[in-house]
């Protein structure tokens, strides 16, 4: 059993009178896919926002490589190699795939031109295309705006962009939502390739078959707390649903 790479302990967060998280725990290990599941309102999105630096907890502790850290903004997570692919993908529709990959991380040209604000477009395109190819992302058009591309192409671009910059942890929030069968398979294959690079992957999904297909462990959130952790090799859809609804209260699955 490897040591957790990224860990949340006792995280609480309220929004007015609504208690979204009530002492929630979570951890992800390097080279592992950890699924985070739960019914609507269980606190999944809030926990992911906190661990990605997009929100702050009211109480609790976040540890990265065993050391307590504080995340003020998403940039604080990104500098540690932690990336997130949210449901809306956060792509700039008027930009092409390479421009989206380097958005906010543009490479300046060397010398005076770089100081004047000119970008090294040739290097960005070369490195960007290699990154897409390395992950098996089937991006066929690097010249057109992503707004005109299919849902599967856009999803692959968002996933590959995160994987290109992440070297520690990636969060995927419902990455297969609204995708067809072929497109979904492509995204799940990308997740496996990222895991095989030694990166910790967190998958948030309502699809229990997808969770069982790619995840190593499953963390079940219920009422703002982690109810249990299960090894996917030792469970099934019925048990996962039972853990989400409380039908398995009293049954602990060691992981």
Secondary structure, 3 states (H helix, E strand, C coil): CCCEEEEEEEEEEEECCEEEEEEEEEEEECCCEEEEECCCCCCHHHHHHHHCCCCCCCEEEEEECCEEECCCCHHHHHCCCEEEECCCCCCCCCCCHHHHHCCCCCCECCHHHHHCCCECHHHHHHHHHHHHHHCCCCCCCCCCCHHHCCHHHHHHHHHHHHHHHCCCEEEEECCCCCCCHHHHHHHHHHHHHHHHCCCEEEEECCCHHHHHHHCCEEEEEECCEEEEEEEHHHCCHHHHHHHHHCCCCCCCCCC
